[in-house]
Amino acid sequence: MTSRLFCAMMLVLLATLWVYAGDPADFGIRQVIFSFRTDDLAEFEHYSRLAKKVGATHIDVSELPEKAWWQKPDPKDPYPQWAYINNSIFKSYIPEGLRGHIPAEPQEQLLSAMRERCRVLRKLGLKGYFKGGEPMMLPERMLLIDALR
């Protein structure tokens, strides 16, 4: 199932719940967070508008523009790729001690995408939400360098 089809189905489900159950605020629900995967900013705005219509208050802005392939230098490594598609603090901000071990370009692309998404949400009167999976796996070369000291 494609991402677009899944998002459309979820929005239909939310709209159906809205019609039959009523406004989430009527039940004491103050935040409704919606998350979907898209790399296209116009599509992000479209889904955000639809989500707002069915009661969303927050939209996830932390989806990675692309997998963090730098975490998996060996393409033959069978390790599950779930680790490479999830955001984390160190993918969004590289502290001084990790610079040189984590490439800066993907982090800059991610921050740029998050800023653009937040601009869209401000225009729509929605709030952003950051979701990350911690702890992030660090590159093996960094661990080897520290072990040799």
C-alpha positions in Angstrom: 0.0 0.0 0.0 1.4 3.4 -0.9 2.0 6.1 1.5 -0.6 8.4 -0.2 -3.3 5.7 -0.2 -2.6 5.0 3.5 -2.8 8.7 4.4 -6.0 9.1 2.5 -7.5 6.1 4.3 -6.5 7.4 7.7 -8.0 10.9 6.9 -11.3 9.2 5.9 -11.2 7.2 9.1 -10.6 10.3 11.2 -13.4 12.2 9.4 -15.8 9.3 10.0 -14.9 9.3 13.7 -15.3 13.1 13.8 -18.8 12.8 12.3 -20.0 10.0 14.6 -18.1 10.7 17.8 -18.1 14.5 17.7 -15.4 17.0 18.4 -12.4 15.6 20.4 -12.5 18.7 22.6 -15.9 17.5 23.8 -14.2 14.5 25.4 -11.4 16.5 27.0 -8.9 15.7 24.2 -6.7 18.8 23.8 -4.1 17.5 21.4 -4.6 15.4 18.2 -1.2 14.6 16.6 -1.1 13.5 13.0 1.9 12.0 11.3 2.4 11.0 7.6 5.3 10.4 5.3 5.9 12.7 2.4 8.9 14.4 0.9 6.9 16.9 -1.1 6.1 20.2 0.7 2.9 20.8 -1.3 1.7 17.3 -0.4 2.6 18.0 3.3 0.5 21.2 3.2 -2.4 19.3 1.6 -2.4 16.5 4.2 -2.0 19.1 7.0 -5.1 21.0 5.8 -7.1 17.8 5.7 -5.8 16.7 9.1 -6.8 20.1 10.5 -10.3 19.7 9.2 -10.7 16.5 11.2 -9.3 18.0 14.4 -5.6 17.7 14.3 -3.7 20.2 16.5 -0.2 19.1 15.9 1.6 17.6 12.8 4.8 15.6 12.9 7.6 17.6 11.2 10.4 15.2 12.0 10.1 12.7 9.2 13.5 12.3 7.5 13.7 13.5 3.9 15.5 10.3 3.1 16.9 7.3 5.0 20.1 7.9 7.0 22.3 5.8 4.8 25.4 7.0 6.5 24.4 4.8 9.4 24.7 1.7 7.2 28.0 1.9 5.3 27.8 -1.8 4.2 24.9 -2.3 1.8 25.1 -6.1 2.4 24.5 -5.7 6.2 21.1 -7.4 6.9 20.4 -5.1 9.9 16.8 -3.9 9.8 16.4 -0.5 8.2 13.9 0.8 10.8 16.9 2.5 12.4 17.7 4.4 9.3 14.2 5.8 8.6 13.6 7.3 12.1 14.7 10.7 13.3 16.7 11.2 16.5 18.2 14.2 18.4 21.7 13.6 16.9 20.3 13.5 13.3 18.7 16.9 13.9 21.6 18.4 15.9 25.2 17.3 15.9 27.0 18.2 19.2 30.6 19.2 19.0 31.9 15.8 20.2 30.1 14.0 17.4 31.1 16.3 14.5 33.3 14.5 12.1 31.6 11.2 13.0 28.1 12.1 11.8 27.9 13.8 8.3 26.6 17.4 8.4 24.8 17.5 5.0 21.9 15.1 6.0 21.4 17.1 9.2 21.3 20.4 7.3 18.7 18.9 4.8 16.6 17.6 7.7 16.6 21.0 9.5 15.8 22.8 6.3 12.8 20.4 5.7 11.6 20.8 9.3 11.8 24.6 9.0 9.8 24.6 5.7 7.2 22.3 7.3 6.9 24.5 10.4 6.3 27.6 8.1 3.4 25.7 6.5 2.0 24.8 9.9 2.2 28.4 11.2 0.3 29.5 8.1 -2.4 26.9 8.8 -2.5 27.7 12.6 -1.2 24.2 13.5 1.7 23.3 15.8 4.7 21.1 15.0 5.6 17.9 16.7 9.1 16.2 16.9 9.3 12.5 17.1 12.6 10.7 17.5 13.9 7.3 18.3 16.6 7.3 20.9 19.2 6.2 21.4 20.5 6.6 17.9 23.1 4.1 16.7 26.5 5.9 16.3 28.9 5.0 13.5 31.1 2.1 14.3 34.3 4.0 13.4 33.6 6.4 16.2 33.3 3.7 18.8 36.6 2.0 17.5 38.4 5.3 17.7 37.3 5.9 21.3 38.3 2.3 22.2 41.8 2.7 20.9 42.5 5.8 23.0 
